[in-house]
């Protein structure tokens, strides 16, 4: 049934779900009680491209409202760094993928870089060359100091998406972000297993073996080599990770062994795992 909203054209339906579930403050795709601040912005980048491709003003306005929320209403630290959720004063490494790429694509590249810098300052472990997961301002300490694999993947891939959107005139920022990406890629590769995959906590071999980080790093490397800001020497590890991941795809097309939803505390399947397989394959194809 088409329901009381009436028929929607097919071109709208591809990005329209996030718009249909946009709430009054501008956040996109809200479907539960999860009070996410930055997660909704992950819908923003594809929505923005869909709006530009179709000229659909409903999509354009929805993207504008999401941007307005991030810039004007989203809760943040005194230095301007966005919190990950509205009901806790916490900065999560996940946010490096969720908000900055949209900000950069939406014409706010300086703000995108500012967010990356703020998150990195709190979460980057210089000694390990890895990101910790969650900082809590209420305790002035880490809520989760573990170097979560997928979290480091979020950081690498998020920075890669921002970098490709930065204008050429931001040459200093482009070089700096390229260095940040190489740092986390190298930090993760130092813990790569013989099978090409990683543990859920990158530097803790007692945690389960996880698939998604390999996809996320491969994607980031393929983007970086194609963009000219990562050395081709990383293609070997990237292709090794890609081969390892492809072996984890079952007969139904599900990528097995990723940090699994809904609680992300064990190996399983997840939307993120499916999405990054497609991103990895698309990025690899552009190099061939």
C-alpha positions as CSV (number, residue, x, y, z in Angstrom):
1,X,0.0,0.0,0.0
2,X,1.2,3.5,-0.8
3,X,-0.3,4.9,2.4
4,X,-1.4,8.4,3.4
5,X,1.9,10.0,2.2
6,X,0.9,9.2,-1.4
7,X,3.0,7.8,-4.2
8,X,6.7,8.8,-4.2
9,X,8.7,8.7,-7.5
10,X,11.3,6.0,-7.7
11,X,14.2,8.4,-7.8
12,X,13.1,9.7,-4.4
13,X,12.8,6.2,-2.8
14,X,16.5,5.5,-3.1
15,X,17.4,8.2,-0.6
16,X,13.9,8.9,0.7
17,X,13.8,6.6,3.7
18,X,16.3,8.8,5.6
19,X,14.1,11.8,4.7
20,X,10.8,10.1,5.7
21,X,12.4,9.4,9.1
22,X,13.9,12.9,9.6
23,X,12.8,14.4,12.9
24,X,12.0,18.0,13.6
25,X,15.5,19.1,14.7
26,X,17.0,18.0,11.3
27,X,18.5,14.6,12.1
28,X,18.0,12.0,9.3
29,X,16.9,8.4,9.5
30,X,15.9,8.2,13.2
31,X,14.1,4.9,13.7
32,X,14.6,4.1,17.4
33,X,15.2,5.6,20.8
34,X,19.0,5.8,20.0
35,X,19.8,9.5,20.6
36,X,22.5,9.7,18.0
37,X,24.1,13.1,17.2
38,X,26.5,12.2,14.4
39,X,25.2,8.9,13.2
40,X,22.2,10.5,11.4
41,X,24.7,12.6,9.4
42,X,26.0,9.4,7.7
43,X,22.8,9.7,5.6
44,X,23.7,13.2,4.6
45,X,26.5,12.6,2.1
46,X,24.6,10.2,-0.2
47,X,21.4,12.3,0.3
48,X,23.3,15.4,-0.9
49,X,24.6,13.6,-4.0
50,X,21.1,12.3,-4.8
51,X,19.7,15.8,-4.4
52,X,22.2,17.2,-6.8
53,X,21.7,14.4,-9.3
54,X,17.9,14.5,-9.3
55,X,17.2,18.2,-8.6
56,X,14.6,17.0,-6.0
57,X,14.1,19.9,-3.6
58,X,12.8,17.6,-0.9
59,X,16.2,15.9,-0.8
60,X,18.0,19.3,-0.9
61,X,16.0,20.7,2.0
62,X,16.5,17.5,4.0
63,X,20.3,17.7,3.6
64,X,20.2,21.4,4.5
65,X,18.3,20.7,7.7
66,X,20.8,17.9,8.7
67,X,23.7,20.4,8.1
68,X,21.9,23.1,10.1
69,X,21.6,20.7,13.0
70,X,25.3,19.8,13.0
71,X,26.4,23.4,12.8
72,X,23.9,25.0,15.2
73,X,22.1,22.6,17.5
74,X,24.1,19.5,18.0
75,X,25.6,19.0,21.5
76,X,29.4,19.5,21.6
77,X,32.4,20.1,23.7
78,X,33.5,23.6,24.6
79,X,36.1,23.4,21.8
80,X,33.3,22.6,19.3
81,X,34.0,18.9,18.9
82,X,30.7,17.0,18.4
83,X,29.4,14.5,21.0
84,X,28.4,11.2,19.5
85,X,25.1,10.9,21.4
86,X,22.9,13.6,22.9
87,X,22.4,12.2,26.4
88,X,26.1,11.7,27.2
89,X,29.1,13.9,27.0
90,X,31.1,11.4,25.0
91,X,33.3,11.6,21.9
92,X,33.4,8.4,19.9
93,X,35.8,7.5,17.2
94,X,32.8,6.3,15.1
95,X,31.9,10.0,14.6
96,X,34.9,10.5,12.4
97,X,33.1,8.7,9.7
98,X,29.6,9.8,10.5
99,X,29.8,13.6,10.4
100,X,33.0,15.0,8.8
101,X,32.4,13.5,5.3
102,X,29.0,15.1,5.1
103,X,30.3,18.4,6.4
104,X,33.0,18.4,3.7
105,X,30.6,17.4,0.9
106,X,28.1,20.0,2.1
107,X,30.5,22.9,1.6
108,X,31.9,23.1,5.2
109,X,35.4,21.6,4.7
110,X,37.0,23.7,7.4
111,X,34.4,22.4,9.9
112,X,35.0,18.9,8.7
113,X,38.7,19.2,9.4
114,X,38.1,20.9,12.7
115,X,35.9,17.9,13.8
116,X,38.6,15.4,12.8
117,X,41.3,17.4,14.7
118,X,39.1,17.6,17.8
119,X,38.3,13.9,17.8
120,X,41.9,12.9,17.1
121,X,43.3,15.0,19.9
122,X,41.1,13.1,22.4
123,X,41.3,9.6,21.0
124,X,44.7,9.1,19.2
125,X,47.2,7.0,21.0
126,X,50.6,8.1,19.8
127,X,52.5,5.2,21.2
128,X,50.2,2.5,19.7
129,X,49.4,4.5,16.5
130,X,45.8,3.5,17.0
131,X,42.6,5.2,18.1
132,X,40.9,4.5,21.4
133,X,37.1,4.2,21.2
134,X,35.3,6.5,23.6
135,X,36.3,9.6,25.7
136,X,33.9,10.8,28.4
137,X,34.0,14.4,29.5
138,X,32.0,13.8,32.7
139,X,34.8,11.7,34.1
140,X,37.6,13.4,32.1
141,X,38.7,9.9,31.2
142,X,38.2,7.1,28.7
143,X,34.8,5.3,28.8
144,X,36.4,2.7,26.6
145,X,40.1,3.0,26.0
146,X,40.3,-0.2,23.8
147,X,41.5,0.3,20.3
148,X,38.4,-1.1,18.6
149,X,39.1,-2.4,15.2
150,X,36.0,-1.2,13.5
151,X,36.5,2.2,15.2
152,X,39.9,2.5,13.6
153,X,38.3,1.6,10.4
154,X,35.7,4.3,10.8
155,X,38.5,6.8,11.4
156,X,40.6,5.8,8.3
157,X,37.6,5.6,6.0
158,X,36.1,8.8,7.3
159,X,39.3,10.8,6.8
160,X,39.7,9.3,3.4
161,X,36.2,10.5,2.4
162,X,36.9,14.0,3.8
163,X,40.2,14.3,2.0
164,X,38.8,13.6,-1.4
165,X,36.2,16.4,-0.8
166,X,38.7,19.0,0.3
167,X,39.3,21.8,-2.2
168,X,42.8,22.0,-3.6
169,X,43.4,25.3,-1.9
170,X,43.4,23.5,1.5
171,X,46.7,21.9,0.6
172,X,48.1,22.0,4.1
173,X,45.0,20.3,5.5
174,X,45.1,17.7,2.7
175,X,48.7,16.8,3.5
176,X,48.0,16.6,7.2
177,X,45.0,14.3,6.7
178,X,47.0,12.1,4.4
179,X,49.5,11.7,7.2
180,X,46.8,10.9,9.7
181,X,45.4,8.2,7.5
182,X,48.8,6.6,6.8
183,X,49.4,6.7,10.6
184,X,46.3,4.6,11.4
185,X,46.7,2.3,8.5
186,X,50.3,1.5,9.5
187,X,49.3,1.2,13.1
188,X,46.7,-1.4,12.2
189,X,48.9,-3.3,9.8
190,X,51.4,-3.9,12.6
191,X,48.8,-6.2,14.1
192,X,47.5,-7.9,11.0
193,X,47.1,-11.7,11.4
194,X,48.6,-14.3,9.1
195,X,45.1,-14.8,7.5
196,X,45.0,-11.1,6.6
197,X,42.4,-10.2,9.2
198,X,42.5,-8.5,12.6
199,X,41.3,-9.0,16.1
200,X,38.2,-7.0,17.3
201,X,40.5,-5.0,19.6
202,X,43.4,-4.5,17.2
203,X,46.2,-5.0,19.7
204,X,44.5,-7.7,21.8
205,X,44.8,-11.2,20.4
206,X,42.5,-12.5,23.0
207,X,39.5,-10.8,21.3
208,X,37.7,-12.5,18.4
209,X,38.8,-12.4,14.8
210,X,36.9,-9.7,12.9
211,X,36.3,-9.1,9.2
212,X,35.2,-5.5,8.8
213,X,38.4,-3.7,9.7
214,X,40.1,-5.4,6.8
215,X,37.4,-4.1,4.4
216,X,37.6,-0.6,5.8
217,X,41.3,-0.4,5.5
218,X,41.3,-1.8,2.0
219,X,38.8,0.7,1.0
220,X,40.8,3.6,2.5
221,X,44.0,2.4,0.9
222,X,42.5,2.0,-2.6
223,X,41.1,5.5,-2.3
224,X,44.4,6.8,-1.1
225,X,46.5,5.3,-3.9
226,X,44.0,6.4,-6.5
227,X,44.0,9.9,-5.0
228,X,47.8,10.0,-5.0
229,X,48.1,10.6,-1.2
230,X,49.1,7.0,-0.2
231,X,52.1,5.1,-1.5
232,X,51.5,2.2,-3.9
233,X,53.4,0.0,-1.4
234,X,50.2,-0.3,0.6
235,X,48.4,-2.0,-2.3
236,X,50.0,-5.4,-1.4
237,X,48.4,-5.4,2.1
238,X,45.2,-4.0,0.8
239,X,44.8,-6.8,-1.8
240,X,45.7,-9.4,0.8
241,X,43.0,-8.0,3.1
242,X,40.5,-8.0,0.2
243,X,41.3,-11.6,-0.6
244,X,40.8,-12.6,3.1
245,X,37.4,-10.8,3.2
246,X,36.1,-12.4,0.0
247,X,36.6,-15.8,1.6
248,X,34.2,-14.7,4.3
249,X,31.3,-14.1,2.0
250,X,28.7,-16.9,2.3
251,X,26.4,-18.4,-0.3
252,X,23.8,-15.8,0.5
253,X,26.2,-12.9,-0.1
254,X,26.5,-12.1,3.6
255,X,29.9,-11.0,4.9
256,X,30.5,-13.3,7.9
257,X,32.7,-12.5,10.9
258,X,32.2,-8.8,11.0
259,X,31.6,-7.1,14.4
260,X,28.0,-8.1,14.5
261,X,24.8,-6.1,15.1
262,X,22.9,-5.4,17.2
263,X,25.4,-5.3,20.2
264,X,28.7,-5.4,18.2
265,X,30.2,-7.6,20.9
266,X,30.8,-10.8,18.8
267,X,31.4,-11.9,15.3
268,X,28.4,-12.0,13.1
269,X,26.8,-9.9,10.3
270,X,25.9,-6.2,10.1
271,X,24.8,-3.6,7.6
272,X,28.2,-2.0,8.0
273,X,29.8,-5.2,7.0
274,X,27.8,-5.4,3.8
275,X,28.3,-1.7,3.0
276,X,32.0,-1.8,3.3
277,X,32.4,-4.9,1.1
278,X,30.7,-2.9,-1.6
279,X,32.8,0.2,-1.0
280,X,35.9,-1.9,-1.0
281,X,35.0,-3.6,-4.3
282,X,34.0,-0.4,-5.9
283,X,37.3,1.3,-4.9
284,X,39.3,-1.7,-6.0
285,X,37.6,-1.6,-9.4
286,X,38.6,2.0,-10.0
287,X,42.3,1.0,-9.8
288,X,42.1,-1.8,-12.3
